[in-house]
Amino acid sequence: METQEKELLLISISELFMKFGIKSLTMDDISRNLGISKKTLYQITTDKKDLVKQCIDLMINMENKMLCEYQKINGNAIDEMLLINVHIGMKFQKIQPAVLFDLQKYFPEAWKEIENHKYCTILEVVKDNIEKGKSEGLYRETINAEIVAKIYIGLVDKMFEPDFFLLAKKSFEELYIEIAGYHIRGIASDKGLKYLQKKLIDEKLNF
C-alpha cells in the first residue's frame, strides 16, 4: 500500500476512534465502517494496539506541520496564539472524552507519544510565542516564558483528569477555550489587552 493511501486510511480510522471511542471499536467494526476487508486492514498493522499508535503518530506529525505553518504566518504573537487556539478548540470539539480516557488507561504507549508531544513541541511553541509577544510589547516584559509555558501545559493536562472533567461539567472544547483565554489575558500587557479585545470583536471570537 502506498504511503498516501495508508495515511488517508489512518485518518479515516482516527475519525472513527474520535467518534465512537477506542476500546469499544473492534477491528471488525473498523473494516465494516470503512467498507474494507480485514485483510486490507492488516496490510498496515499487526494489531489494534499498533493501529492506535500509528494513528496517534500521524496526528502528531500533522499537528507539528500545522504549528510550523502558523508560526510562519505574518502577524503578531496574539494573532498566532489565537490561530492555534481556534484550531485546537475545533479539534477538541470532535473528540469524545472516552477517547482520551481510553488512551490513558488501555494504550499507554500511544498516550506517552501525546505526552511527549505536549512537553516537547507544544511547550516550545508556547515559549517562543511568549518571547515573541514580549518583544512586540503585547505581553508583559516580566513574564518568565519557561515557567508560564509549563503552567499552560499543566492547565491543559488538568483537563484530561476524569474527576476534574466530570466536576467541571463542560466539554473539552469549552474547557480549552477557557484555559486559552485565561492564558492570553494573564500575560498580556495593556497594549496586548487592547489589541486582543479589538481582535475578538472584529473576528467574533469567543475567548
Backbone as JSON Lines, residues from 0, in Angstrom:
{"i":0,"aa":"M","n":[0.84,-1.2,0.0],"ca":[0.0,0.0,0.0],"c":[0.88,1.25,0.0]}
{"i":1,"aa":"E","n":[0.56,2.21,-0.89],"ca":[1.35,3.44,-1.0],"c":[1.18,4.31,0.25]}
{"i":2,"aa":"T","n":[2.2,5.13,0.51],"ca":[2.21,5.96,1.72],"c":[0.98,6.86,1.82]}
{"i":3,"aa":"Q","n":[0.63,7.54,0.73],"ca":[-0.51,8.46,0.76],"c":[-1.81,7.7,1.03]}
{"i":4,"aa":"E","n":[-1.96,6.54,0.4],"ca":[-3.17,5.73,0.61],"c":[-3.25,5.27,2.06]}
{"i":5,"aa":"K","n":[-2.11,4.89,2.62],"ca":[-2.08,4.45,4.02],"c":[-2.44,5.6,4.95]}
{"i":6,"aa":"E","n":[-1.91,6.78,4.69],"ca":[-2.21,7.94,5.53],"c":[-3.69,8.28,5.51]}
{"i":7,"aa":"L","n":[-4.31,8.23,4.33],"ca":[-5.74,8.51,4.21],"c":[-6.55,7.49,4.99]}
{"i":8,"aa":"L","n":[-6.12,6.24,4.94],"ca":[-6.8,5.18,5.69],"c":[-6.67,5.4,7.19]}
{"i":9,"aa":"L","n":[-5.47,5.78,7.64],"ca":[-5.25,6.06,9.07],"c":[-6.07,7.26,9.55]}
{"i":10,"aa":"I","n":[-6.22,8.26,8.69],"ca":[-7.04,9.43,9.04],"c":[-8.49,9.0,9.22]}
{"i":11,"aa":"S","n":[-8.98,8.16,8.31],"ca":[-10.36,7.67,8.41],"c":[-10.56,6.84,9.68]}
{"i":12,"aa":"I","n":[-9.56,6.03,10.02],"ca":[-9.64,5.22,11.24],"c":[-9.62,6.13,12.47]}
{"i":13,"aa":"S","n":[-8.79,7.16,12.45],"ca":[-8.72,8.11,13.56],"c":[-10.06,8.78,13.79]}
{"i":14,"aa":"E","n":[-10.74,9.13,12.7],"ca":[-12.06,9.75,12.81],"c":[-13.07,8.81,13.45]}
{"i":15,"aa":"L","n":[-12.95,7.51,13.14],"ca":[-13.83,6.52,13.78],"c":[-13.55,6.44,15.28]}
{"i":16,"aa":"F","n":[-12.27,6.44,15.64],"ca":[-11.89,6.39,17.06],"c":[-12.45,7.61,17.8]}
{"i":17,"aa":"M","n":[-12.32,8.8,17.18],"ca":[-12.79,10.03,17.83],"c":[-14.3,10.04,17.99]}
{"i":18,"aa":"K","n":[-14.99,9.39,17.05],"ca":[-16.45,9.39,17.08],"c":[-17.02,8.33,18.03]}
{"i":19,"aa":"F","n":[-16.42,7.13,18.01],"ca":[-17.0,6.0,18.75],"c":[-16.2,5.58,19.99]}
{"i":20,"aa":"G","n":[-15.0,6.14,20.16],"ca":[-14.14,5.66,21.23],"c":[-13.19,4.6,20.7]}
{"i":21,"aa":"I","n":[-12.21,4.24,21.49],"ca":[-11.19,3.29,21.03],"c":[-11.44,1.88,21.55]}
{"i":22,"aa":"K","n":[-11.65,1.75,22.84],"ca":[-11.78,0.44,23.46],"c":[-12.93,-0.37,22.87]}
{"i":23,"aa":"S","n":[-14.06,0.29,22.62],"ca":[-15.25,-0.43,22.16],"c":[-15.23,-0.76,20.67]}
{"i":24,"aa":"L","n":[-14.33,-0.15,19.92],"ca":[-14.28,-0.34,18.47],"c":[-13.34,-1.5,18.12]}
{"i":25,"aa":"T","n":[-13.88,-2.57,17.54],"ca":[-13.08,-3.74,17.19],"c":[-12.53,-3.6,15.77]}
{"i":26,"aa":"M","n":[-11.61,-4.48,15.41],"ca":[-11.06,-4.47,14.06],"c":[-12.18,-4.79,13.05]}
{"i":27,"aa":"D","n":[-13.12,-5.64,13.43],"ca":[-14.28,-5.93,12.57],"c":[-15.12,-4.67,12.36]}
{"i":28,"aa":"D","n":[-15.32,-3.9,13.44],"ca":[-16.08,-2.66,13.34],"c":[-15.42,-1.68,12.38]}
{"i":29,"aa":"I","n":[-14.1,-1.58,12.5],"ca":[-13.35,-0.64,11.65],"c":[-13.47,-1.02,10.18]}
{"i":30,"aa":"S","n":[-13.22,-2.28,9.87],"ca":[-13.3,-2.72,8.47],"c":[-14.7,-2.55,7.91]}
{"i":31,"aa":"R","n":[-15.73,-2.84,8.73],"ca":[-17.12,-2.71,8.28],"c":[-17.49,-1.24,8.04]}
{"i":32,"aa":"N","n":[-17.11,-0.36,8.95],"ca":[-17.43,1.07,8.82],"c":[-16.75,1.71,7.62]}
{"i":33,"aa":"L","n":[-15.55,1.24,7.31],"ca":[-14.79,1.83,6.21],"c":[-15.03,1.1,4.89]}
{"i":34,"aa":"G","n":[-15.76,-0.01,4.95],"ca":[-16.05,-0.77,3.74],"c":[-14.83,-1.44,3.13]}
{"i":35,"aa":"I","n":[-13.9,-1.87,4.0],"ca":[-12.71,-2.57,3.52],"c":[-12.63,-3.94,4.19]}
{"i":36,"aa":"S","n":[-11.83,-4.82,3.63],"ca":[-11.67,-6.14,4.22],"c":[-10.68,-6.09,5.38]}
{"i":37,"aa":"K","n":[-10.78,-7.06,6.27],"ca":[-9.81,-7.12,7.37],"c":[-8.42,-7.4,6.82]}
{"i":38,"aa":"K","n":[-8.35,-8.08,5.68],"ca":[-7.06,-8.36,5.04],"c":[-6.37,-7.04,4.68]}
{"i":39,"aa":"T","n":[-7.16,-6.1,4.14],"ca":[-6.61,-4.78,3.8],"c":[-6.14,-4.06,5.06]}
{"i":40,"aa":"L","n":[-6.92,-4.17,6.11],"ca":[-6.59,-3.52,7.38],"c":[-5.28,-4.06,7.94]}
{"i":41,"aa":"Y","n":[-5.12,-5.37,7.84],"ca":[-3.9,-5.98,8.39],"c":[-2.68,-5.83,7.48]}
{"i":42,"aa":"Q","n":[-2.88,-5.18,6.34],"ca":[-1.73,-4.83,5.49],"c":[-0.95,-3.66,6.1]}
{"i":43,"aa":"I","n":[-1.64,-2.88,6.95],"ca":[-0.97,-1.71,7.5],"c":[-0.67,-1.85,9.0]}
{"i":44,"aa":"T","n":[-1.14,-2.92,9.62],"ca":[-0.95,-3.05,11.06],"c":[-0.9,-4.52,11.49]}
{"i":45,"aa":"T","n":[-0.37,-4.75,12.66],"ca":[-0.31,-6.12,13.2],"c":[-1.46,-6.38,14.16]}
{"i":46,"aa":"D","n":[-1.89,-5.34,14.87],"ca":[-2.99,-5.47,15.82],"c":[-3.54,-4.09,16.16]}
{"i":47,"aa":"K","n":[-4.56,-4.06,16.99],"ca":[-5.23,-2.8,17.32],"c":[-4.29,-1.85,18.07]}
{"i":48,"aa":"K","n":[-3.48,-2.39,18.96],"ca":[-2.54,-1.58,19.72],"c":[-1.6,-0.81,18.79]}
{"i":49,"aa":"D","n":[-1.08,-1.53,17.8],"ca":[-0.18,-0.91,16.82],"c":[-0.95,0.1,15.97]}
{"i":50,"aa":"L","n":[-2.19,-0.22,15.63],"ca":[-3.01,0.67,14.81],"c":[-3.26,2.01,15.52]}
{"i":51,"aa":"V","n":[-3.57,1.93,16.81],"ca":[-3.8,3.14,17.6],"c":[-2.55,4.01,17.63]}
{"i":52,"aa":"K","n":[-1.4,3.37,17.84],"ca":[-0.14,4.13,17.9],"c":[0.16,4.79,16.55]}
{"i":53,"aa":"Q","n":[-0.09,4.08,15.46],"ca":[0.13,4.67,14.13],"c":[-0.76,5.88,13.91]}
{"i":54,"aa":"C","n":[-2.02,5.78,14.34],"ca":[-2.95,6.91,14.19],"c":[-2.47,8.11,15.0]}
{"i":55,"aa":"I","n":[-2.01,7.87,16.22],"ca":[-1.51,8.95,17.07],"c":[-0.27,9.59,16.46]}
{"i":56,"aa":"D","n":[0.66,8.75,15.98],"ca":[1.89,9.27,15.37],"c":[1.58,10.15,14.16]}
{"i":57,"aa":"L","n":[0.62,9.72,13.34],"ca":[0.25,10.5,12.17],"c":[-0.39,11.83,12.58]}
{"i":58,"aa":"M","n":[-1.27,11.79,13.56],"ca":[-1.92,13.01,14.04],"c":[-0.91,14.01,14.6]}
{"i":59,"aa":"I","n":[0.1,13.49,15.32],"ca":[1.14,14.36,15.88],"c":[1.97,14.99,14.77]}
{"i":60,"aa":"N","n":[2.33,14.2,13.75],"ca":[3.09,14.74,12.62],"c":[2.31,15.83,11.9]}
{"i":61,"aa":"M","n":[1.03,15.6,11.71],"ca":[0.18,16.61,11.05],"c":[0.08,17.87,11.92]}
{"i":62,"aa":"E","n":[-0.02,17.66,13.22],"ca":[-0.09,18.79,14.16],"c":[1.19,19.62,14.13]}
{"i":63,"aa":"N","n":[2.33,18.95,14.07],"ca":[3.61,19.65,14.02],"c":[3.73,20.51,12.77]}
{"i":64,"aa":"K","n":[3.28,19.97,11.64],"ca":[3.31,20.72,10.38],"c":[2.41,21.95,10.48]}
{"i":65,"aa":"M","n":[1.24,21.77,11.09],"ca":[0.3,22.87,11.25],"c":[0.91,23.98,12.11]}
{"i":66,"aa":"L","n":[1.53,23.59,13.22],"ca":[2.13,24.58,14.12],"c":[3.24,25.36,13.42]}
{"i":67,"aa":"C","n":[4.03,24.67,12.62],"ca":[5.1,25.34,11.87],"c":[4.51,26.35,10.89]}
{"i":68,"aa":"E","n":[3.42,26.0,10.24],"ca":[2.78,26.9,9.29],"c":[2.23,28.14,10.01]}
{"i":69,"aa":"Y","n":[1.62,27.95,11.17],"ca":[1.08,29.08,11.92],"c":[2.17,30.03,12.36]}
{"i":70,"aa":"Q","n":[3.34,29.48,12.69],"ca":[4.44,30.33,13.12],"c":[5.03,31.15,11.97]}
{"i":71,"aa":"K","n":[4.78,30.71,10.74],"ca":[5.29,31.41,9.56],"c":[4.34,32.5,9.09]}
{"i":72,"aa":"I","n":[3.07,32.43,9.52],"ca":[2.08,33.4,9.06],"c":[2.4,34.79,9.61]}
{"i":73,"aa":"N","n":[2.28,35.8,8.73],"ca":[2.52,37.19,9.17],"c":[1.48,37.58,10.21]}
{"i":74,"aa":"G","n":[1.94,38.14,11.28],"ca":[1.04,38.54,12.36],"c":[1.81,38.57,13.66]}
{"i":75,"aa":"N","n":[1.22,39.15,14.69],"ca":[1.91,39.23,15.96],"c":[1.66,37.99,16.82]}
{"i":76,"aa":"A","n":[2.18,38.01,18.04],"ca":[2.09,36.85,18.92],"c":[0.66,36.49,19.28]}
{"i":77,"aa":"I","n":[-0.18,37.5,19.48],"ca":[-1.58,37.23,19.82],"c":[-2.32,36.62,18.63]}
{"i":78,"aa":"D","n":[-2.06,37.13,17.42],"ca":[-2.65,36.55,16.21],"c":[-2.3,35.06,16.13]}
{"i":79,"aa":"E","n":[-1.02,34.78,16.34],"ca":[-0.51,33.4,16.25],"c":[-1.17,32.51,17.29]}
{"i":80,"aa":"M","n":[-1.26,32.98,18.53],"ca":[-1.82,32.16,19.6],"c":[-3.31,31.93,19.38]}
{"i":81,"aa":"L","n":[-4.01,32.94,18.89],"ca":[-5.44,32.78,18.61],"c":[-5.68,31.75,17.5]}
{"i":82,"aa":"L","n":[-4.84,31.77,16.47],"ca":[-4.95,30.79,15.4],"c":[-4.79,29.37,15.95]}
{"i":83,"aa":"I","n":[-3.78,29.2,16.78],"ca":[-3.52,27.89,17.39],"c":[-4.7,27.47,18.28]}
{"i":84,"aa":"N","n":[-5.2,28.41,19.07],"ca":[-6.3,28.11,19.99],"c":[-7.58,27.74,19.25]}
{"i":85,"aa":"V","n":[-7.89,28.45,18.17],"ca":[-9.08,28.14,17.38],"c":[-8.96,26.74,16.78]}
{"i":86,"aa":"H","n":[-7.77,26.44,16.25],"ca":[-7.54,25.12,15.65],"c":[-7.71,24.0,16.68]}
{"i":87,"aa":"I","n":[-7.08,24.16,17.83],"ca":[-7.15,23.12,18.86],"c":[-8.57,23.01,19.41]}
{"i":88,"aa":"G","n":[-9.24,24.15,19.59],"ca":[-10.62,24.12,20.06],"c":[-11.52,23.33,19.13]}
{"i":89,"aa":"M","n":[-11.33,23.48,17.82],"ca":[-12.11,22.73,16.84],"c":[-11.8,21.24,16.91]}
{"i":90,"aa":"K","n":[-10.55,20.93,17.18],"ca":[-10.16,19.51,17.31],"c":[-10.84,18.88,18.51]}
{"i":91,"aa":"F","n":[-10.83,19.58,19.63],"ca":[-11.46,19.04,20.84],"c":[-12.97,18.86,20.65]}
{"i":92,"aa":"Q","n":[-13.55,19.68,19.78],"ca":[-14.99,19.59,19.52],"c":[-15.35,18.23,18.93]}
{"i":93,"aa":"K","n":[-14.41,17.63,18.2],"ca":[-14.67,16.37,17.51],"c":[-14.36,15.14,18.37]}
{"i":94,"aa":"I","n":[-13.69,15.35,19.5],"ca":[-13.22,14.22,20.29],"c":[-14.17,13.9,21.43]}
{"i":95,"aa":"Q","n":[-14.57,12.64,21.52],"ca":[-15.36,12.19,22.66],"c":[-14.43,12.01,23.86]}
{"i":96,"aa":"P","n":[-14.85,12.44,25.05],"ca":[-14.0,12.29,26.24],"c":[-13.47,10.88,26.44]}
{"i":97,"aa":"A","n":[-14.3,9.88,26.09],"ca":[-13.91,8.48,26.28],"c":[-12.64,8.13,25.51]}
{"i":98,"aa":"V","n":[-12.39,8.82,24.39],"ca":[-11.22,8.53,23.57],"c":[-9.93,8.78,24.36]}
{"i":99,"aa":"L","n":[-9.85,9.94,24.99],"ca":[-8.64,10.29,25.73],"c":[-8.5,9.43,26.99]}
{"i":100,"aa":"F","n":[-9.62,9.13,27.63],"ca":[-9.56,8.27,28.81],"c":[-9.14,6.85,28.43]}
{"i":101,"aa":"D","n":[-9.62,6.36,27.27],"ca":[-9.22,5.03,26.77],"c":[-7.72,4.99,26.5]}
{"i":102,"aa":"L","n":[-7.21,6.05,25.89],"ca":[-5.78,6.11,25.58],"c":[-4.94,6.02,26.85]}
{"i":103,"aa":"Q","n":[-5.31,6.8,27.86],"ca":[-4.55,6.8,29.11],"c":[-4.55,5.43,29.78]}
{"i":104,"aa":"K","n":[-5.7,4.78,29.78],"ca":[-5.86,3.54,30.54],"c":[-5.43,2.29,29.79]}
{"i":105,"aa":"Y","n":[-5.75,2.21,28.49],"ca":[-5.55,0.96,27.76],"c":[-4.43,1.0,26.71]}
{"i":106,"aa":"F","n":[-3.99,2.19,26.34],"ca":[-2.96,2.3,25.31],"c":[-1.86,3.26,25.79]}
{"i":107,"aa":"P","n":[-1.12,2.87,26.83],"ca":[-0.12,3.75,27.45],"c":[1.0,4.2,26.51]}
{"i":108,"aa":"E","n":[1.38,3.34,25.56],"ca":[2.45,3.73,24.64],"c":[2.01,4.88,23.74]}
{"i":109,"aa":"A","n":[0.77,4.78,23.24],"ca":[0.24,5.85,22.4],"c":[0.06,7.14,23.22]}
{"i":110,"aa":"W","n":[-0.41,6.98,24.47],"ca":[-0.59,8.15,25.33],"c":[0.75,8.81,25.64]}
{"i":111,"aa":"K","n":[1.79,8.02,25.76],"ca":[3.13,8.56,26.03],"c":[3.59,9.44,24.87]}
{"i":112,"aa":"E","n":[3.21,9.06,23.64],"ca":[3.55,9.87,22.47],"c":[2.89,11.24,22.57]}
{"i":113,"aa":"I","n":[1.65,11.26,23.02],"ca":[0.92,12.53,23.19],"c":[1.58,13.38,24.28]}
{"i":114,"aa":"E","n":[1.96,12.73,25.37],"ca":[2.62,13.44,26.47],"c":[3.95,14.04,26.0]}
{"i":115,"aa":"N","n":[4.72,13.28,25.24],"ca":[6.0,13.78,24.72],"c":[5.77,14.97,23.79]}
{"i":116,"aa":"H","n":[4.72,14.89,23.0],"ca":[4.39,15.97,22.08],"c":[4.07,17.25,22.86]}
{"i":117,"aa":"K","n":[3.3,17.12,23.93],"ca":[2.95,18.28,24.76],"c":[4.17,18.9,25.41]}
{"i":118,"aa":"Y","n":[5.0,18.05,26.01],"ca":[6.11,18.56,26.82],"c":[7.37,18.87,26.01]}
{"i":119,"aa":"C","n":[7.32,18.61,24.72],"ca":[8.44,19.0,23.86],"c":[7.97,20.06,22.87]}
{"i":120,"aa":"T","n":[7.23,19.64,21.85],"ca":[6.81,20.56,20.79],"c":[5.92,21.69,21.28]}
{"i":121,"aa":"I","n":[4.79,21.34,21.93],"ca":[3.84,22.37,22.35],"c":[4.47,23.34,23.34]}
{"i":122,"aa":"L","n":[5.25,22.8,24.27],"ca":[5.92,23.66,25.26],"c":[6.82,24.67,24.58]}
{"i":123,"aa":"E","n":[7.59,24.24,23.58],"ca":[8.5,25.13,22.87],"c":[7.73,26.17,22.06]}
{"i":124,"aa":"V","n":[6.61,25.75,21.46],"ca":[5.8,26.69,20.68],"c":[5.26,27.8,21.59]}
{"i":125,"aa":"V","n":[4.77,27.42,22.76],"ca":[4.22,28.41,23.7],"c":[5.34,29.33,24.21]}
{"i":126,"aa":"K","n":[6.51,28.77,24.53],"ca":[7.64,29.59,24.97],"c":[8.04,30.6,23.9]}
{"i":127,"aa":"D","n":[8.15,30.12,22.65],"ca":[8.53,31.01,21.54],"c":[7.5,32.12,21.37]}
{"i":128,"aa":"N","n":[6.23,31.75,21.51],"ca":[5.16,32.74,21.37],"c":[5.24,33.81,22.45]}
{"i":129,"aa":"I","n":[5.55,33.39,23.67],"ca":[5.68,34.34,24.78],"c":[6.83,35.31,24.54]}
{"i":130,"aa":"E","n":[7.96,34.78,24.1],"ca":[9.12,35.64,23.83],"c":[8.82,36.61,22.69]}
{"i":131,"aa":"K","n":[8.11,36.13,21.69],"ca":[7.72,37.0,20.57],"c":[6.81,38.11,21.05]}
{"i":132,"aa":"G","n":[5.83,37.75,21.89],"ca":[4.89,38.74,22.41],"c":[5.57,39.78,23.29]}
{"i":133,"aa":"K","n":[6.57,39.34,24.06],"ca":[7.32,40.28,24.91],"c":[8.08,41.28,24.05]}
{"i":134,"aa":"S","n":[8.69,40.8,22.97],"ca":[9.48,41.68,22.09],"c":[8.58,42.67,21.36]}
{"i":135,"aa":"E","n":[7.31,42.3,21.18],"ca":[6.35,43.18,20.49],"c":[5.62,44.12,21.45]}
{"i":136,"aa":"G","n":[5.87,43.93,22.76],"ca":[5.21,44.76,23.75],"c":[3.77,44.34,24.02]}
{"i":137,"aa":"L","n":[3.36,43.18,23.51],"ca":[1.99,42.69,23.7],"c":[1.85,41.84,24.96]}
{"i":138,"aa":"Y","n":[2.96,41.25,25.41],"ca":[2.98,40.51,26.67],"c":[3.89,41.25,27.64]}
{"i":139,"aa":"R","n":[3.63,41.1,28.91],"ca":[4.4,41.82,29.93],"c":[5.87,41.37,29.92]}
{"i":140,"aa":"E","n":[6.77,42.34,30.04],"ca":[8.21,42.06,29.96],"c":[8.7,41.17,31.08]}
{"i":141,"aa":"T","n":[8.0,41.21,32.23],"ca":[8.47,40.45,33.4],"c":[8.1,38.97,33.36]}
{"i":142,"aa":"I","n":[7.34,38.57,32.35],"ca":[6.91,37.17,32.26],"c":[8.1,36.25,32.05]}
{"i":143,"aa":"N","n":[8.16,35.16,32.83],"ca":[9.16,34.12,32.63],"c":[8.57,33.09,31.67]}
{"i":144,"aa":"A","n":[9.06,33.07,30.44],"ca":[8.48,32.23,29.39],"c":[8.48,30.75,29.75]}
{"i":145,"aa":"E","n":[9.57,30.27,30.33],"ca":[9.7,28.86,30.69],"c":[8.63,28.46,31.7]}
{"i":146,"aa":"I","n":[8.5,29.24,32.76],"ca":[7.55,28.92,33.82],"c":[6.1,29.02,33.32]}
{"i":147,"aa":"V","n":[5.79,30.1,32.62],"ca":[4.41,30.32,32.16],"c":[3.99,29.25,31.15]}
{"i":148,"aa":"A","n":[4.92,28.87,30.27],"ca":[4.61,27.81,29.3],"c":[4.3,26.5,30.0]}
{"i":149,"aa":"K","n":[5.03,26.19,31.06],"ca":[4.78,24.97,31.82],"c":[3.46,25.05,32.58]}
{"i":150,"aa":"I","n":[3.12,26.24,33.07],"ca":[1.81,26.42,33.73],"c":[0.69,26.17,32.72]}
{"i":151,"aa":"Y","n":[0.86,26.68,31.52],"ca":[-0.14,26.5,30.46],"c":[-0.34,25.01,30.16]}
{"i":152,"aa":"I","n":[0.77,24.28,29.99],"ca":[0.69,22.85,29.72],"c":[0.04,22.12,30.9]}
{"i":153,"aa":"G","n":[0.37,22.57,32.12],"ca":[-0.22,21.96,33.31],"c":[-1.72,22.13,33.36]}
{"i":154,"aa":"L","n":[-2.22,23.3,32.95],"ca":[-3.66,23.54,32.92],"c":[-4.34,22.65,31.88]}
{"i":155,"aa":"V","n":[-3.7,22.51,30.73],"ca":[-4.25,21.62,29.69],"c":[-4.27,20.18,30.19]}
{"i":156,"aa":"D","n":[-3.22,19.77,30.88],"ca":[-3.16,18.42,31.46],"c":[-4.33,18.16,32.39]}
{"i":157,"aa":"K","n":[-4.69,19.18,33.15],"ca":[-5.77,19.04,34.14],"c":[-7.08,18.63,33.48]}
{"i":158,"aa":"M","n":[-7.27,19.07,32.24],"ca":[-8.49,18.73,31.51],"c":[-8.7,17.23,31.36]}
{"i":159,"aa":"F","n":[-7.58,16.51,31.28],"ca":[-7.66,15.08,30.98],"c":[-7.82,14.21,32.22]}
{"i":160,"aa":"E","n":[-7.93,14.84,33.38],"ca":[-8.19,14.07,34.59],"c":[-9.69,13.82,34.68]}
{"i":161,"aa":"P","n":[-10.12,12.55,34.68],"ca":[-11.56,12.23,34.67],"c":[-12.36,12.93,35.76]}
{"i":162,"aa":"D","n":[-11.82,12.98,36.97],"ca":[-12.54,13.61,38.07],"c":[-12.75,15.09,37.82]}
{"i":163,"aa":"F","n":[-11.72,15.76,37.3],"ca":[-11.83,17.19,37.02],"c":[-12.82,17.43,35.88]}
{"i":164,"aa":"F","n":[-12.74,16.59,34.84],"ca":[-13.63,16.75,33.69],"c":[-15.1,16.62,34.11]}
{"i":165,"aa":"L","n":[-15.39,15.61,34.91],"ca":[-16.76,15.4,35.36],"c":[-17.23,16.51,36.29]}
{"i":166,"aa":"L","n":[-16.31,17.0,37.14],"ca":[-16.65,18.07,38.07],"c":[-16.95,19.37,37.34]}
{"i":167,"aa":"A","n":[-16.18,19.63,36.28],"ca":[-16.34,20.88,35.53],"c":[-17.66,20.9,34.74]}
{"i":168,"aa":"K","n":[-18.15,19.72,34.35],"ca":[-19.41,19.59,33.6],"c":[-19.39,20.43,32.31]}
{"i":169,"aa":"K","n":[-18.24,20.44,31.67],"ca":[-18.08,21.16,30.41],"c":[-17.45,20.22,29.38]}
{"i":170,"aa":"S","n":[-17.59,20.55,28.1],"ca":[-16.94,19.76,27.06],"c":[-15.45,20.09,27.03]}
{"i":171,"aa":"F","n":[-14.65,19.25,26.37],"ca":[-13.23,19.55,26.23],"c":[-13.03,20.87,25.51]}
{"i":172,"aa":"E","n":[-13.85,21.14,24.5],"ca":[-13.73,22.39,23.76],"c":[-13.96,23.59,24.66]}
{"i":173,"aa":"E","n":[-15.01,23.54,25.5],"ca":[-15.31,24.65,26.41],"c":[-14.2,24.85,27.43]}
{"i":174,"aa":"L","n":[-13.67,23.75,27.97],"ca":[-12.58,23.85,28.94],"c":[-11.34,24.46,28.31]}
{"i":175,"aa":"Y","n":[-11.02,24.01,27.09],"ca":[-9.82,24.52,26.43],"c":[-9.95,26.01,26.12]}
{"i":176,"aa":"I","n":[-11.11,26.44,25.65],"ca":[-11.32,27.85,25.34],"c":[-11.12,28.72,26.58]}
{"i":177,"aa":"E","n":[-11.62,28.24,27.73],"ca":[-11.44,28.98,28.98],"c":[-9.96,29.08,29.35]}
{"i":178,"aa":"I","n":[-9.24,27.96,29.2],"ca":[-7.81,27.94,29.52],"c":[-7.04,28.87,28.59]}
{"i":179,"aa":"A","n":[-7.37,28.82,27.29],"ca":[-6.67,29.65,26.3],"c":[-6.89,31.13,26.59]}
{"i":180,"aa":"G","n":[-8.14,31.5,26.89],"ca":[-8.43,32.9,27.21],"c":[-7.73,33.34,28.48]}
{"i":181,"aa":"Y","n":[-7.73,32.47,29.48],"ca":[-7.07,32.75,30.75],"c":[-5.57,32.98,30.54]}
{"i":182,"aa":"H","n":[-4.97,32.16,29.68],"ca":[-3.53,32.25,29.4],"c":[-3.18,33.6,28.76]}
{"i":183,"aa":"I","n":[-3.87,33.94,27.68],"ca":[-3.52,35.17,26.95],"c":[-3.77,36.41,27.8]}
{"i":184,"aa":"R","n":[-4.92,36.46,28.46],"ca":[-5.23,37.63,29.28],"c":[-4.3,37.74,30.49]}
{"i":185,"aa":"G","n":[-3.83,36.59,30.97],"ca":[-2.96,36.6,32.13],"c":[-1.57,37.14,31.86]}
{"i":186,"aa":"I","n":[-1.12,37.07,30.6],"ca":[0.24,37.52,30.29],"c":[0.27,38.78,29.44]}
{"i":187,"aa":"A","n":[-0.89,39.23,28.95],"ca":[-0.92,40.39,28.06],"c":[-0.61,41.69,28.8]}
{"i":188,"aa":"S","n":[0.06,42.6,28.12],"ca":[0.28,43.96,28.62],"c":[-0.98,44.76,28.34]}
{"i":189,"aa":"D","n":[-1.0,46.01,28.77],"ca":[-2.15,46.88,28.47],"c":[-2.35,46.99,26.95]}
{"i":190,"aa":"K","n":[-1.24,47.12,26.25],"ca":[-1.29,47.19,24.79],"c":[-1.87,45.9,24.21]}
{"i":191,"aa":"G","n":[-1.42,44.78,24.77],"ca":[-1.89,43.48,24.3],"c":[-3.37,43.26,24.56]}
{"i":192,"aa":"L","n":[-3.83,43.68,25.74],"ca":[-5.24,43.51,26.09],"c":[-6.14,44.34,25.17]}
{"i":193,"aa":"K","n":[-5.7,45.55,24.84],"ca":[-6.48,46.39,23.92],"c":[-6.54,45.76,22.54]}
{"i":194,"aa":"Y","n":[-5.4,45.23,22.1],"ca":[-5.36,44.58,20.79],"c":[-6.25,43.34,20.77]}
{"i":195,"aa":"L","n":[-6.16,42.54,21.84],"ca":[-6.94,41.31,21.96],"c":[-8.43,41.62,21.92]}
{"i":196,"aa":"Q","n":[-8.86,42.61,22.69],"ca":[-10.27,42.95,22.74],"c":[-10.8,43.35,21.37]}
{"i":197,"aa":"K","n":[-10.04,44.16,20.65],"ca":[-10.44,44.59,19.3],"c":[-10.49,43.39,18.36]}
{"i":198,"aa":"K","n":[-9.51,42.52,18.47],"ca":[-9.42,41.33,17.61],"c":[-10.63,40.42,17.83]}
{"i":199,"aa":"L","n":[-10.99,40.2,19.09],"ca":[-12.12,39.33,19.42],"c":[-13.43,39.88,18.88]}
{"i":200,"aa":"I","n":[-13.58,41.22,18.99],"ca":[-14.81,41.87,18.5],"c":[-14.85,41.8,16.97]}
{"i":201,"aa":"D","n":[-13.74,42.17,16.33],"ca":[-13.68,42.22,14.87],"c":[-13.92,40.85,14.24]}
{"i":202,"aa":"E","n":[-13.36,39.8,14.86],"ca":[-13.44,38.46,14.27],"c":[-14.49,37.58,14.95]}
{"i":203,"aa":"K","n":[-15.25,38.18,15.9],"ca":[-16.34,37.47,16.59],"c":[-15.86,36.14,17.19]}
{"i":204,"aa":"L","n":[-14.75,36.23,17.92],"ca":[-14.18,35.04,18.57],"c":[-14.6,35.0,20.04]}
{"i":205,"aa":"N","n":[-14.76,33.81,20.57],"ca":[-15.14,33.64,21.98],"c":[-13.97,33.14,22.81]}
{"i":206,"aa":"F","n":[-13.23,34.07,23.4],"ca":[-12.11,33.71,24.27],"c":[-12.15,34.61,25.5]}
